[in-house]
């Protein structure tokens, strides 16, 4: 009645599922051997080990998480754990901050002195100009008709 298929179904070949644990453990094993890996290297290794590469989006998401985890571990291992070293760094940073503050205050003082100097100088020139104008107007006298007509 029903036609029997002579070809086997492809669903069995395509639907091989990789667990997150398998992907993560493969990724960690590769990272242990090498410092960095690419997503393509991870997928190639998954294919070699399990015969499947997994969905690209899922594998790359797990790969990104593993790479971020390794980066955090590298950064944390680079930090000094010795309390004396941390205190020395803190003291150096505080002294540098104090020197920066002193330098900024001196620059502010110099700028204020500069502004005051030029404000006084401009005021002096304005007074001289006004004085010269009043001298000219007093000395000449104002006639309604400066020229005879």
N, CA, C and O of each residue as an XYZ file, in Angstrom:
596
protein
N       0.785     -1.190      0.000
C       0.000      0.000      0.000
C       0.836      1.267      0.000
O       0.719      2.115     -0.885
N       1.663      1.372      0.994
C       2.506      2.563      1.080
C       3.823      2.292      0.391
O       4.362      1.188      0.475
N       4.333      3.281     -0.278
C       5.634      3.043     -0.914
C       6.729      2.993      0.143
O       6.807      3.855      1.018
N       7.542      2.005      0.051
C       8.649      1.874      0.983
C       9.860      2.586      0.397
O      10.148      2.476     -0.795
N      10.541      3.295      1.230
C      11.697      4.046      0.764
C      12.913      3.143      0.731
O      13.180      2.387      1.665
N      13.617      3.236     -0.332
C      14.841      2.459     -0.423
C      16.033      3.262      0.073
O      17.054      2.700      0.468
N      15.891      4.590      0.048
C      16.979      5.436      0.531
C      16.790      5.685      2.024
O      15.674      5.945      2.475
N      17.850      5.606      2.774
C      17.704      5.889      4.210
C      17.451      7.386      4.435
O      17.845      8.219      3.619
N      16.810      7.703      5.516
C      16.488      9.091      5.846
C      17.753      9.863      6.202
O      18.655      9.340      6.857
N      17.802     11.088      5.769
C      18.952     11.931      6.080
C      18.809     12.587      7.448
O      19.768     13.175      7.948
N      17.650     12.499      8.051
C      17.409     13.144      9.339
C      18.341     12.578     10.395
O      18.837     13.328     11.236
N      18.585     11.315     10.374
C      19.459     10.704     11.371
C      20.879     11.241     11.294
O      21.532     11.409     12.324
N      21.365     11.512     10.089
C      22.709     12.050      9.931
C      22.788     13.510     10.354
O      23.771     13.924     10.969
N      21.768     14.291     10.032
C      21.816     15.730     10.260
C      21.460     16.105     11.688
O      21.860     17.172     12.155
N      20.733     15.276     12.384
C      20.196     15.657     13.672
C      21.046     15.129     14.824
O      20.511     14.729     15.858
N      22.331     15.128     14.655
C      23.208     14.727     15.742
C      23.359     15.915     16.681
O      23.828     16.974     16.264
N      22.983     15.764     17.896
C      23.023     16.869     18.842
C      24.292     16.805     19.681
O      24.665     15.748     20.191
N      24.932     17.927     19.810
C      26.062     18.061     20.722
C      25.557     18.765     21.969
O      24.819     19.746     21.886
N      25.952     18.265     23.104
C      25.534     18.926     24.338
C      26.440     20.115     24.607
O      27.552     20.202     24.086
N      25.945     21.024     25.425
C      26.769     22.166     25.814
C      28.028     21.693     26.527
O      29.100     22.275     26.363
N      27.892     20.635     27.317
C      29.043     20.095     28.033
C      30.121     19.617     27.057
O      31.309     19.863     27.270
N      29.710     18.943     26.006
C      30.686     18.469     25.017
C      31.394     19.639     24.335
O      32.608     19.605     24.133
N      30.647     20.650     23.988
C      31.249     21.805     23.320
C      32.190     22.540     24.267
O      33.311     22.886     23.896
N      31.717     22.779     25.512
C      32.553     23.495     26.490
C      33.822     22.710     26.845
O      34.909     23.282     26.929
N      33.676     21.427     27.048
C      34.851     20.630     27.420
C      35.862     20.588     26.272
O      37.070     20.626     26.509
N      35.381     20.511     25.049
C      36.287     20.543     23.900
C      36.988     21.894     23.809
O      38.190     21.976     23.555
N      36.226     22.926     24.019
C      36.799     24.276     23.968
C      37.852     24.450     25.065
O      38.931     24.981     24.805
N      37.550     24.015     26.270
C      38.522     24.130     27.385
C      39.773     23.299     27.122
O      40.887     23.725     27.427
N      39.581     22.122     26.559
C      40.743     21.279     26.256
C      41.641     21.950     25.214
O      42.865     21.921     25.337
N      41.036     22.548     24.199
C      41.830     23.261     23.194
C      42.527     24.479     23.796
O      43.677     24.765     23.465
N      41.832     25.192     24.675
C      42.436     26.367     25.308
C      43.569     25.982     26.245
O      44.519     26.742     26.432
N      43.461     24.801     26.828
C      44.533     24.344     27.718
C      45.810     24.070     26.917
O      46.916     24.341     27.386
N      45.645     23.525     25.699
C      46.791     23.232     24.844
C      47.351     24.483     24.178
O      48.565     24.641     24.049
N      46.456     25.365     23.759
C      46.866     26.601     23.080
C      46.332     27.777     23.874
O      45.396     27.638     24.661
N      46.934     28.930     23.661
C      46.494     30.125     24.380
C      45.179     30.651     23.834
O      44.285     31.011     24.599
N      45.057     30.696     22.519
C      43.810     31.152     21.897
C      43.438     30.187     20.780
O      44.287     29.538     20.171
N      42.133     30.121     20.538
C      41.633     29.307     19.432
C      40.580     30.120     18.696
O      40.045     31.089     19.235
N      40.293     29.732     17.494
C      39.228     30.379     16.737
C      37.986     29.503     16.786
O      38.045     28.326     17.141
N      36.874     30.100     16.427
C      35.627     29.340     16.388
C      35.673     28.233     15.358
O      35.095     27.164     15.555
N      36.361     28.491     14.260
C      36.487     27.460     13.217
C      37.339     26.294     13.695
O      37.044     25.142     13.376
N      38.387     26.576     14.455
C      39.211     25.496     15.002
C      38.386     24.637     15.963
O      38.512     23.413     15.991
N      37.544     25.305     16.747
C      36.676     24.567     17.670
C      35.711     23.672     16.894
O      35.536     22.504     17.243
N      35.096     24.198     15.865
C      34.157     23.396     15.083
C      34.861     22.235     14.386
O      34.292     21.148     14.280
N      36.084     22.444     13.911
C      36.843     21.362     13.285
C      37.123     20.251     14.310
O      37.001     19.065     14.003
N      37.496     20.653     15.522
C      37.775     19.669     16.577
C      36.500     18.929     16.984
O      36.535     17.725     17.236
N      35.381     19.640     17.048
C      34.113     18.978     17.362
C      33.763     17.941     16.293
O      33.274     16.855     16.605
N      34.016     18.285     15.046
C      33.749     17.337     13.960
C      34.662     16.127     14.079
O      34.219     14.996     13.878
N      35.939     16.353     14.404
C      36.874     15.239     14.545
C      36.492     14.332     15.710
O      36.589     13.110     15.596
N      36.060     14.912     16.828
C      35.750     14.116     18.027
C      34.379     13.456     17.968
O      34.234     12.276     18.288
N      33.374     14.226     17.554
C      32.002     13.751     17.679
C      31.305     13.512     16.349
O      30.194     12.981     16.328
N      31.920     13.887     15.255
C      31.311     13.688     13.953
C      30.244     14.717     13.631
O      29.522     14.565     12.646
N      30.130     15.753     14.435
C      29.164     16.826     14.194
C      29.791     18.132     14.650
O      30.654     18.148     15.527
N      29.352     19.220     14.048
C      29.938     20.513     14.401
C      28.984     21.386     15.206
O      29.410     22.392     15.773
N      27.735     21.034     15.268
C      26.767     21.825     16.021
C      26.324     23.041     15.226
O      26.893     23.363     14.183
N      25.308     23.705     15.734
C      24.823     24.909     15.062
C      25.826     26.032     15.283
O      26.345     26.217     16.384
N      26.085     26.769     14.224
C      27.115     27.802     14.254
C      26.865     28.808     15.361
O      27.780     29.129     16.120
N      25.663     29.303     15.467
C      25.351     30.333     16.459
C      25.607     29.823     17.877
O      26.207     30.519     18.696
N      25.155     28.621     18.157
C      25.307     28.053     19.499
C      26.766     27.775     19.830
O      27.227     28.091     20.927
N      27.489     27.189     18.892
C      28.902     26.864     19.124
C      29.708     28.148     19.330
O      30.546     28.224     20.229
N      29.450     29.157     18.494
C      30.203     30.398     18.624
C      29.844     31.144     19.904
O      30.700     31.819     20.475
N      28.597     31.040     20.368
C      28.219     31.671     21.632
C      28.986     31.025     22.792
O      29.505     31.725     23.661
N      29.053     29.715     22.802
C      29.812     29.008     23.843
C      31.293     29.338     23.721
O      31.978     29.508     24.730
N      31.782     29.429     22.507
C      33.202     29.790     22.288
C      33.485     31.185     22.830
O      34.505     31.395     23.487
N      32.584     32.160     22.559
C      32.780     33.529     23.068
C      32.789     33.546     24.588
O      33.605     34.238     25.195
N      31.887     32.789     25.207
C      31.843     32.724     26.669
C      33.138     32.143     27.229
O      33.671     32.645     28.219
N      33.639     31.094     26.600
C      34.881     30.471     27.066
C      36.069     31.406     26.899
O      36.943     31.470     27.763
N      36.098     32.133     25.781
C      37.198     33.085     25.561
C      37.133     34.224     26.576
O      38.170     34.657     27.078
N      35.931     34.716     26.886
C      35.779     35.771     27.887
C      36.209     35.270     29.267
O      36.848     35.995     30.030
N      35.857     34.044     29.571
C      36.256     33.436     30.851
C      37.778     33.330     30.936
O      38.362     33.615     31.981
N      38.409     32.930     29.863
C      39.870     32.829     29.859
C      40.512     34.208     29.988
O      41.518     34.362     30.681
N      39.939     35.202     29.329
C      40.472     36.563     29.415
C      40.376     37.080     30.848
O      41.321     37.686     31.353
N      39.241     36.844     31.504
C      39.092     37.253     32.904
C      40.113     36.555     33.786
O      40.713     37.177     34.662
N      40.308     35.277     33.559
C      41.272     34.526     34.363
C      42.688     35.057     34.144
O      43.475     35.129     35.087
N      43.012     35.425     32.914
C      44.340     35.969     32.615
C      44.537     37.309     33.304
O      45.599     37.572     33.868
N      43.518     38.156     33.261
C      43.611     39.471     33.901
C      43.739     39.318     35.408
O      44.555     39.993     36.036
N      42.941     38.439     35.987
C      43.003     38.236     37.433
C      44.342     37.651     37.867
O      44.844     37.988     38.939
N      44.918     36.791     37.059
C      46.208     36.213     37.429
C      47.324     37.241     37.307
O      48.363     37.104     37.953
N      47.122     38.273     36.486
C      48.137     39.307     36.327
C      48.136     40.280     37.499
O      49.126     40.978     37.716
N      47.047     40.340     38.258
C      46.981     41.254     39.395
C      47.838     40.726     40.546
O      47.872     39.521     40.795
N      48.524     41.623     41.243
C      49.329     41.165     42.377
C      48.416     40.788     43.541
O      47.408     41.448     43.792
N      48.773     39.746     44.228
C      47.992     39.303     45.380
C      48.658     39.704     46.684
O      48.054     39.571     47.749
N      49.880     40.187     46.623
C      50.606     40.580     47.816
C      50.053     41.909     48.331
O      49.940     42.872     47.572
N      49.712     41.963     49.602
C      49.141     43.164     50.201
C      50.169     44.299     50.205
O      49.808     45.452     49.968
N      51.414     43.997     50.464
C      52.448     45.030     50.482
C      52.588     45.682     49.098
O      52.763     46.896     48.994
N      52.510     44.875     48.052
C      52.601     45.413     46.697
C      51.411     46.326     46.395
O      51.574     47.380     45.781
N      50.223     45.919     46.826
C      49.037     46.750     46.617
C      49.135     48.061     47.389
O      48.744     49.113     46.882
N      49.656     48.001     48.612
C      49.820     49.220     49.397
C      50.850     50.148     48.765
O      50.665     51.365     48.755
N      51.921     49.592     48.243
C      52.940     50.405     47.592
C      52.343     51.100     46.365
O      52.597     52.281     46.129
N      51.548     50.357     45.587
C      50.911     50.954     44.408
C      49.924     52.043     44.806
O      49.843     53.077     44.143
N      49.178     51.821     45.879
C      48.227     52.816     46.359
C      48.945     54.087     46.787
O      48.514     55.192     46.457
N      50.033     53.928     47.517
C      50.796     55.089     47.976
C      51.378     55.853     46.784
O      51.362     57.084     46.780
N      51.882     55.154     45.790
C      52.417     55.815     44.600
C      51.311     56.559     43.855
O      51.531     57.673     43.379
N      50.136     55.963     43.750
C      49.022     56.615     43.066
C      48.559     57.855     43.824
O      48.237     58.875     43.215
N      48.526     57.765     45.157
C      48.113     58.921     45.955
C      49.114     60.063     45.836
O      48.712     61.222     45.731
N      50.404     59.760     45.850
C      51.408     60.822     45.729
C      51.358     61.453     44.340
O      51.545     62.662     44.202
N      51.110     60.654     43.324
C      50.981     61.187     41.969
C      49.738     62.066     41.858
O      49.773     63.103     41.194
N      48.645     61.665     42.499
C      47.422     62.475     42.487
C      47.658     63.799     43.207
O      47.172     64.836     42.753
N      48.394     63.788     44.320
C      48.697     65.022     45.047
C      49.549     65.957     44.189
O      49.319     67.166     44.177
N      50.527     65.409     43.476
C      51.369     66.219     42.602
C      50.543     66.813     41.459
O      50.740     67.970     41.086
N      49.631     66.034     40.912
C      48.757     66.542     39.846
C      47.862     67.669     40.357
O      47.653     68.661     39.658
N      47.335     67.522     41.572
C      46.495     68.549     42.161
C      47.287     69.831     42.392
O      46.795     70.925     42.116
N      48.507     69.701     42.897
C      49.362     70.873     43.133
C      49.653     71.592     41.817
O      49.595     72.820     41.750
N      49.960     70.837     40.788
C      50.244     71.410     39.477
C      49.006     72.119     38.914
O      49.127     73.182     38.305
N      47.838     71.547     39.112
C      46.604     72.161     38.626
C      46.299     73.451     39.377
O      45.878     74.436     38.771
N      46.510     73.453     40.692
C      46.274     74.662     41.479
C      47.227     75.783     41.063
O      46.819     76.941     40.972
N      48.483     75.448     40.812
C      49.457     76.443     40.362
C      49.058     77.014     38.999
O      49.162     78.221     38.778
N      48.611     76.165     38.102
C      48.168     76.629     36.789
C      46.957     77.553     36.927
O      46.856     78.556     36.220
N      46.048     77.218     37.829
C      44.871     78.059     38.068
C      45.282     79.423     38.625
O      44.744     80.453     38.219
N      46.231     79.422     39.549
C      46.735     80.678     40.125
C      47.384     81.542     39.041
O      47.142     82.747     38.974
N      48.195     80.933     38.210
C      48.851     81.678     37.135
C      47.835     82.253     36.153
O      47.979     83.389     35.700
N      46.826     81.483     35.832
C      45.792     81.964     34.914
C      45.045     83.148     35.517
O      44.760     84.120     34.817
N      44.728     83.078     36.791
C      44.023     84.179     37.452
C      44.898     85.437     37.479
O      44.402     86.540     37.251
N      46.198     85.276     37.757
C      47.119     86.415     37.746
C      47.190     87.024     36.344
O      47.208     88.247     36.203
N      47.231     86.205     35.334
C      47.275     86.672     33.948
C      46.015     87.474     33.620
O      46.097     88.558     33.044
N      44.849     86.934     33.991
C      43.587     87.626     33.725
C      43.530     88.961     34.469
O      43.091     89.960     33.900
N      43.969     88.996     35.737
C      43.973     90.232     36.517
C      44.893     91.272     35.888
O      44.525     92.442     35.780
N      46.078     90.855     35.476
C      47.041     91.780     34.866
C      46.440     92.457     33.641
O      46.520     93.676     33.491
N      45.837     91.653     32.767
C      45.313     92.235     31.540
C      44.027     93.010     31.772
O      43.730     93.928     31.008
N      43.263     92.679     32.786
C      42.079     93.478     33.111
C      42.512     94.868     33.583
O      41.907     95.868     33.196
N      43.554     94.936     34.415
C      44.082     96.222     34.887
C      44.657     97.011     33.719
O      44.433     98.218     33.622
N      45.384     96.360     32.844
C      45.996     97.037     31.699
C      44.925     97.600     30.759
O      45.054     98.728     30.284
N      43.895     96.842     30.493
C      42.808     97.309     29.620
C      42.086     98.486     30.271
O      41.743     99.457     29.596
N      41.859     98.402     31.566
C      41.207     99.499     32.278
C      42.056    100.771     32.202
O      41.512    101.856     32.000
N      43.366    100.658     32.359
C      44.272    101.810     32.286
C      44.210    102.446     30.896
O      44.133    103.669     30.777
N      44.244    101.619     29.844
C      44.197    102.152     28.481
C      42.855    102.833     28.221
O      42.809    103.876     27.568
N      41.756    102.252     28.729
C      40.444    102.870     28.562
C      40.400    104.240     29.237
O      39.867    105.192     28.667
N      40.955    104.349     30.449
C      40.983    105.633     31.157
C      41.806    106.650     30.386
O      41.402    107.806     30.254
N      42.955    106.229     29.878
C      43.795    107.152     29.096
C      43.040    107.632     27.853
O      43.090    108.819     27.530
N      42.367    106.766     27.175
C      41.606    107.126     25.990
C      40.486    108.098     26.332
O      40.283    109.092     25.634
N      39.767    107.812     27.397
C      38.684    108.701     27.825
C      39.233    110.066     28.214
O      38.639    111.097     27.898
N      40.363    110.064     28.897
C      41.004    111.323     29.293
C      41.434    112.112     28.059
O      41.252    113.329     28.017
N      41.988    111.456     27.076
C      42.398    112.128     25.846
C      41.188    112.689     25.105
O      41.272    113.773     24.527
N      40.084    111.983     25.111
C      38.875    112.469     24.464
C      38.346    113.723     25.158
O      37.934    114.677     24.497
N      38.359    113.718     26.473
C      37.862    114.900     27.191
C      38.795    116.088     26.985
O      38.330    117.224     26.894
N      40.096    115.849     26.911
C      41.052    116.936     26.660
C      40.806    117.556     25.297
O      40.868    118.778     25.159
N      40.533    116.760     24.311
C      40.302    117.246     22.958
C      39.011    118.063     22.908
O      38.974    119.128     22.291
N      37.975    117.579     23.542
C      36.695    118.285     23.490
C      36.748    119.588     24.285
O      36.081    120.550     23.905
N      37.511    119.654     25.369
C      37.635    120.882     26.160
C      38.500    121.893     25.408
O      38.134    123.066     25.343
N      39.597    121.493     24.857
C      40.541    122.387     24.183
C      40.001    122.994     22.905
O      40.351    124.130     22.585
N      39.185    122.308     22.179
C      38.734    122.820     20.884
C      37.537    123.733     21.016
O      37.428    124.691     20.250
N      36.689    123.503     21.890
C      35.462    124.282     21.959
C      34.553    123.876     20.825
O      35.011    123.417     19.779
N      33.298    124.042     21.032
C      32.368    123.600     20.017
C      31.656    124.816     19.429
O      30.972    125.554     20.137
N      31.819    124.998     18.201
C      31.130    126.074     17.496
C      30.024    125.467     16.668
O      30.107    124.335     16.191
N      28.970    126.275     16.514
C      27.872    125.732     15.731
C      28.257    125.692     14.269
O      27.889    124.765     13.547
N      29.007    126.710     13.826
C      29.462    126.732     12.440
C      30.972    126.784     12.451
O      31.549    127.857     12.627
N      31.618    125.664     12.270
C      33.065    125.684     12.314
C      33.676    126.443     11.138
O      34.791    126.951     11.256
N      32.995    126.531     10.040
C      33.536    127.209      8.870
C      32.595    128.377      8.494
O      31.372    128.232      8.514
N      33.193    129.534      8.151
C      32.312    130.644      7.738
C      31.652    130.350      6.401
O      32.266    129.787      5.495
N      30.418    130.734      6.303
C      29.687    130.495      5.072
C      29.404    131.804      4.366
O      28.790    131.809      3.299
